[in-house]
Amino acid sequence: MDPAVFNILARIAAEKDESQKARLKEESAALLAAHFAHPAHAADLQELAFDLLNLAWTDAMVQDIVPSIIEVKTVGLGDPDYVDEDLRGMRAYWQGKGGQILSDVVRYERRQMPREEMVAAIDMHQDEIALNFWGTIDKLRNQAQEKLRQLPTTRLIELIRAAITSGSYYGTFAASTMTADQIRAVVQSVAAKSGGTVSILGTGIATRVLSQVGLEYGPNAQNNILQTGQLGVFEGWPVVQVQNFEDFAGNWVIPNNELWVIGRNAGRLTYYGDTAKVQELQLPSFMRRWETARDAGMLLYGADAAHGRIGRIVLT
């Protein structure tokens, strides 16, 4: 990237005072707009897109609530990742002195984590950069951060809804007459299989139904929601609120009438590689597209009846 342009961007990024940062943005807007809108500087725009979108990925991961619910890890881009489950074997016991000591073998189940892509793309007219550089950049960053932050949570919910449709870990209750015993039956069943470490997950509308059966709000509830998503506790188990959002057609993406009970050892999210792929494309009619993708995979290995580490509650 052009050294003068790089220094301007670095200075603005490092500025802590918001009023001073706003002044620097205003002073540099015309110069940066002219530079990045020029066809000869397409490589610089590609580098800006890479830095901006990878920063959005980093911010989204910091704010993601999934690590507080299931295991999250990062491996090398080309490395496989395996889940070793149901580890058993070796006996320790008392016996008479001098007796034969019986041995055993280690048995476990191994599953390979899937590998998919988390992707996002946005189109814009090149004049948007030329006429409103910082407004366009801020809009792109904010939208990328918000949409990427939602991806792990929505995938987790999709997998739960597909896996739990009946059985002792599934309950359908009328919201108006729901009792603590009904919720407790599902939560305790999951907790028994999860070493007692579970989280109750739902949108703001769904989790507030628990207030009529014993949801306790902490003194710093608002700050907890912003930092960790935790709204409060129900009989000692954390209740985590997930932010709902609408799709392009205006439909809610996450059901507002369901609660999900998730054991800590119910699944894993694996990221492959430390950085995301980014490309900036020239489209017809002077449109530009920023695309990003990151290799990742999520697996729920505790959703079946044998493991019982996930529960689903549908409110009617």
Buried (B, 14 or more C-beta within 10 A) or exposed (E): BEEEBEEBBEEBEEBEEEEEBEEBBEEBBEEBBEBBBEEEBEEBBBBBBBBBBBBBBBBBBEBBBBBBBBBBEBBEEEEEBEBEEEEEEEEEEEEEEEEEEEEEEEEEEEEEBEEEEBEBEBEBBBEBBBEBBBEBBEBBBEEBBBBBBBBBBEBBBEBBBEBBEEEEBBBEBEEEEBEBEBBBBBBBBBBEBBEEBBBBBBBEBBBBBBBEBBBBEEEEBEEBBEEBBBBBBBBEBBBBBBBBEEEEEEEEBBBEBBBBBBBBBBBBBBBBBEEBBBBBEEEEEEEBBBBBBBBBBBBBBBBBEEBBBBBBBBBE
